[in-house]
Amino acid sequence: MNKKIITISREFGSGGRTVGKLTAEKLGIACYDQSLIEELSAKSGFTKEYIAEKSEYASHGGWLANAFADRSVDGYSNQDYIWFIQRKIILELAEKGPCVIVGRCADYILKEHDCLKVFIHASMEKRAQRIVEQYGERDDSPMKRLKDKDKRRAAYYQFYTDMNWGDVHNYHISLDSGELGIDQCVELITHIYNAE
């Protein structure tokens, strides 16, 4: 399999962002995640915080609420405008050369490109432990936060791609970071990427 781009989709708290970053470092290629937010902010005029929330998550009401939320007279919402810009940026990045792109429906946006599509997941317990340890999650129940983030990410993905987020048919490989560990996930992805 000779794929020049790796897309990483992930459950919240699974460590997918870390897997993407470490994989890119190991392969010596660019990784786009936080830099995507910065570029989206610069091109759209929205704050980075607004972009971080609206470029991957549907509103709290789910995909149906998202379909009708905050529409202007031309029928588009701020989130739609961010989607259009995000899509354009991701397509441009794919043309620049080999890279890892974390989240933001890159697997769907780049469906016609030479991509290795990866989904990172873990058990609810392992993810809850990770967000407490990594993010200092304390206010809400970690389980409640995980469910909310996953639900909103799934709704966003379904709304803009008309596909089911996390469905194994959308990816080449699905890795359980809770069982395998971050380093083993990186090793597996790197091995597959380098295989000819």
C-alpha positions in Angstrom: 0.0 0.0 0.0 1.6 3.2 -1.1 -0.4 6.1 0.4 1.1 9.5 0.5 -1.4 11.0 3.0 -2.6 9.6 6.3 -6.0 10.7 7.7 -6.6 10.1 11.3 -10.2 10.0 12.6 -10.6 9.4 16.3 -12.8 9.1 19.2 -12.4 11.9 21.8 -9.8 10.9 24.4 -8.4 8.0 22.3 -5.1 9.8 21.7 -5.6 10.0 18.0 -4.1 13.5 17.8 -1.0 12.2 19.5 -0.9 9.2 17.3 -1.1 11.5 14.2 1.6 13.8 15.5 4.1 11.0 16.4 3.4 9.1 13.2 4.2 12.3 11.2 7.4 12.8 13.2 8.5 9.2 12.7 7.9 9.4 8.9 9.4 12.9 8.6 6.3 14.4 7.1 4.0 17.3 8.0 1.1 16.9 10.5 -1.9 19.2 10.2 -4.3 19.6 13.2 -3.7 22.7 15.2 -2.2 24.5 12.2 -5.4 23.8 10.3 -7.3 25.7 13.0 -4.9 28.6 12.8 -5.2 28.8 9.0 -9.0 28.5 9.1 -9.1 31.3 11.6 -6.9 33.5 9.4 -9.0 32.8 6.3 -12.4 33.0 7.9 -12.0 35.8 10.4 -13.4 33.6 13.2 -11.4 33.1 16.4 -9.3 29.9 16.9 -11.6 28.9 19.8 -14.7 29.2 17.6 -13.0 27.3 14.8 -11.9 24.5 17.2 -15.5 24.0 18.3 -17.3 24.5 15.0 -14.9 22.7 12.5 -15.5 19.3 14.0 -18.5 19.3 16.2 -22.2 19.7 15.5 -24.4 21.7 17.9 -25.6 20.1 21.0 -28.9 19.2 19.3 -27.4 16.7 16.9 -27.3 16.6 13.1 -30.9 17.6 12.6 -30.5 20.7 14.8 -27.3 21.4 12.9 -29.2 21.3 9.6 -31.4 24.2 10.7 -29.1 26.1 13.1 -28.0 29.7 12.5 -28.8 29.9 8.8 -28.5 33.2 7.0 -30.7 34.3 4.1 -28.5 32.5 1.6 -29.1 29.2 3.5 -25.6 28.8 5.0 -24.5 28.9 8.6 -21.1 30.0 9.9 -20.3 26.3 10.3 -21.0 25.8 6.6 -18.6 28.7 5.7 -16.0 27.1 7.9 -16.6 23.7 6.2 -16.1 25.3 2.7 -12.8 26.9 3.8 -11.7 23.8 5.7 -12.3 21.6 2.6 -10.4 23.9 0.4 -7.4 24.0 2.8 -7.3 20.2 3.2 -7.4 19.7 -0.6 -4.5 22.2 -1.0 -2.5 20.5 1.7 -3.0 17.2 0.0 -1.5 18.6 -3.2 1.6 19.9 -1.3 2.9 16.4 -0.5 2.9 13.6 2.0 1.3 14.5 5.4 -0.9 13.4 8.3 -4.2 15.2 8.7 -6.0 14.7 12.0 -9.8 14.9 12.0 -12.0 17.4 10.2 -13.5 14.8 7.8 -10.2 14.7 5.9 -10.9 11.0 5.1 -14.1 12.0 3.3 -12.7 15.2 1.7 -9.7 13.3 0.3 -11.7 10.2 -0.8 -10.4 10.6 -4.3 -6.8 11.0 -3.2 -4.1 8.4 -2.3 -4.8 8.1 1.4 -4.3 5.7 4.3 -7.5 6.2 6.3 -7.1 5.4 10.0 -9.6 5.3 12.9 -8.3 5.4 16.5 -10.7 4.3 19.2 -10.5 2.9 22.8 -12.9 1.7 25.5 -14.9 4.3 27.4 -12.9 3.5 30.5 -9.5 4.0 28.9 -10.6 7.2 27.3 -12.0 8.5 30.5 -8.8 7.8 32.3 -6.8 9.5 29.5 -8.8 12.7 29.6 -8.5 12.9 33.4 -4.7 12.3 33.2 -3.9 14.3 30.0 -6.4 17.1 30.1 -7.0 17.4 33.9 -10.8 16.7 33.3 -12.5 17.2 36.6 -15.7 19.3 36.3 -18.1 17.0 34.6 -18.2 13.2 34.6 -15.5 12.2 32.1 -17.9 9.6 30.7 -20.6 12.2 30.1 -18.0 14.5 28.3 -16.8 11.6 26.1 -20.4 10.7 25.1 -21.2 14.3 24.3 -18.1 14.9 22.3 -18.5 11.7 20.3 -22.2 12.3 19.7 -21.5 15.8 18.4 -18.5 14.7 16.3 -20.6 11.9 14.8 -23.4 14.3 14.0 -21.0 16.7 12.3 -19.5 14.0 10.2 -22.9 12.6 9.2 -24.2 16.1 8.3 -21.3 17.0 6.0 -20.4 13.6 4.6 -23.7 11.7 4.7 -21.7 8.8 6.2 -21.5 7.2 9.6 -18.6 8.3 11.7 -16.6 5.3 13.0 -18.0 2.9 10.5 -15.2 0.4 9.7 -16.1 0.6 6.0 -14.9 4.2 5.9 -11.3 3.3 6.9 -8.4 1.1 5.9 -7.5 0.3 9.5 -9.1 0.8 12.9 -6.8 0.6 16.0 -7.7 0.3 19.7 -5.2 2.7 21.3 -6.4 1.6 24.8 -5.3 -2.0 24.2 -2.4 -1.4 21.8 -1.0 1.8 23.3 0.0 4.9 21.5 3.4 3.8 20.5 2.2 0.5 19.0 -0.5 2.4 17.0 2.3 4.6 15.6 4.4 1.6 14.7 1.6 -0.1 12.9 0.6 2.9 10.9 4.2 3.6 10.0 4.7 0.0 8.9 1.6 0.0 6.7 2.5 3.4 5.3 6.0 2.3 4.3 4.9 -1.1 2.9 5.1 -1.2 -0.8 
